Amino acid sequence: MAEKEVLLSLDGLKQLEQELLYLRTVKRMEVAERIKQAREYGDISENSEYEDAKNEQAFIEGRILVLEKMLRNARVIDEPVGQQEVVVLGSTVVLRDLEYGDEHTYTIVGTTEADPAHNRISNESPVGRAIMGQRVGTVVAVDAPDGVIQYEIVAIK
């Protein structure tokens, strides 16, 4: 089975590479030092410091494997330039909630870079999926827990 492609912006790719480098160099060394110090306390069977350090080591090694897989399957998306006709990955889109009239601005990114708190939504999210490939003026319906929400695409930047 083929591994899933990870869509990233150039900034997203750099962030993942930096995190991987940090974990491989700095964090691995810090945890190894913590384990060494905890062993010096004596009996490791009842040593919570040793247990905590081993757990952190397992987490770091797991995260390294995840990052390596993501980078191996990464495809950098080109940042859209100029006026866009349709919503694509990397687009910044202004949506108007047709029920309340509120406007929301989102940047469409791959799942790895999604951060709804900073208005970066995944192309695989319900809203992202609904607006991908659509034009300004199009009304889309999004299934939400509270029911169907209708958005009009006001602008694509």
C-alpha positions in Angstrom: 0.0 0.0 0.0 1.4 3.4 -1.0 2.0 5.9 1.8 -0.1 9.0 1.9 1.4 12.1 0.4 2.0 14.9 2.8 1.2 18.3 1.3 3.4 21.1 2.7 4.2 24.8 2.1 7.9 25.6 1.8 7.7 27.1 5.4 6.0 24.0 6.6 8.7 21.8 5.2 11.4 23.9 6.8 9.6 23.8 10.2 9.4 20.0 10.0 13.1 19.7 9.0 14.1 22.0 11.9 12.0 20.0 14.4 13.6 16.8 13.2 17.1 18.2 13.5 16.4 19.6 17.0 15.0 16.2 18.2 17.9 14.3 16.7 20.6 16.5 18.1 19.5 18.5 21.2 16.7 16.5 22.7 18.3 13.0 22.2 21.4 14.2 24.0 19.3 15.8 26.9 17.3 12.7 27.5 20.4 10.5 27.3 22.0 12.6 30.0 18.8 12.4 32.1 18.8 8.6 31.8 22.5 8.5 32.7 21.9 10.7 35.8 18.9 8.7 36.9 20.9 5.4 36.7 23.4 6.9 39.0 20.7 7.2 41.7 20.8 3.4 42.1 17.9 1.0 41.9 16.1 1.8 38.6 13.1 -0.4 39.4 11.7 2.2 41.7 13.2 5.3 40.2 10.6 7.6 38.8 13.2 10.0 37.3 14.5 7.1 35.2 11.0 6.0 34.2 10.1 9.6 33.1 13.3 9.9 31.1 12.7 6.5 29.4 9.1 7.6 28.5 10.4 10.9 27.1 13.0 9.0 25.1 10.3 6.8 23.6 8.1 9.8 22.7 11.1 11.6 21.0 12.0 8.5 19.0 8.4 8.0 18.0 8.2 11.6 16.9 11.4 11.3 14.9 9.9 8.3 13.0 6.7 10.3 12.3 8.7 13.3 11.0 11.0 11.1 8.9 7.9 9.4 7.3 6.2 12.8 6.7 9.3 14.3 5.1 9.8 11.1 2.9 6.3 11.5 1.6 6.3 15.3 1.4 5.3 17.3 -1.6 5.9 21.0 -1.5 3.0 23.0 -2.9 3.7 26.1 -4.8 2.4 29.3 -3.2 -0.3 30.7 -5.5 0.8 34.0 -7.1 -1.5 36.8 -8.3 -5.3 36.6 -8.7 -6.7 33.1 -8.5 -9.7 31.9 -10.3 -10.4 28.9 -8.0 -9.5 27.9 -4.5 -6.4 25.8 -4.4 -3.9 24.6 -1.7 -2.2 27.8 -0.4 -5.1 30.1 -1.2 -6.4 32.6 1.3 -10.2 32.6 1.1 -12.8 35.0 2.5 -16.0 33.3 3.3 -19.4 34.8 4.4 -21.7 32.8 6.6 -25.0 33.3 4.8 -27.1 32.8 8.0 -25.3 35.4 10.2 -23.4 37.5 7.7 -20.0 37.0 9.5 -16.9 36.9 7.3 -14.1 34.5 8.0 -10.7 34.4 6.3 -8.8 31.1 6.0 -5.7 29.9 4.4 -6.0 26.4 2.9 -3.1 24.1 3.9 -2.3 20.4 4.0 -3.3 18.5 7.2 0.1 18.7 8.7 0.1 22.5 8.8 -3.5 23.0 9.8 -4.0 25.3 12.7 -7.6 26.5 13.0 -6.7 28.9 15.9 -4.6 30.8 13.4 -7.1 30.5 10.5 -5.1 27.8 8.7 -7.5 25.0 7.8 -6.8 21.7 6.1 -7.9 20.9 2.6 -9.4 17.7 4.1 -11.5 19.6 6.7 -15.2 19.9 6.0 -14.9 23.6 5.0 -11.7 23.0 3.1 -13.1 20.1 1.1 -16.3 22.1 0.3 -14.4 25.1 -1.1 -11.5 23.4 -3.0 -11.8 24.2 -6.7 -14.6 26.6 -6.2 -14.8 30.2 -7.6 -15.7 33.6 -6.0 -19.5 33.9 -5.7 -20.0 30.2 -5.2 -22.2 29.1 -2.3 -21.1 25.9 -0.6 -22.9 23.8 2.1 -20.8 22.4 4.9 -22.1 19.7 7.2 -21.3 20.8 10.8 -22.3 19.3 14.2 -25.0 22.0 14.5 -26.4 21.3 11.0 -25.6 22.6 7.5 -23.8 25.9 7.2 -23.8 27.8 3.9 -20.9 29.9 3.0 -20.4 32.2 0.0 -16.9 32.6 -1.3 -16.3 36.4 -1.2 -12.6 36.5 -2.3 -9.7 34.4 -3.1 -6.3 35.9 -2.4 
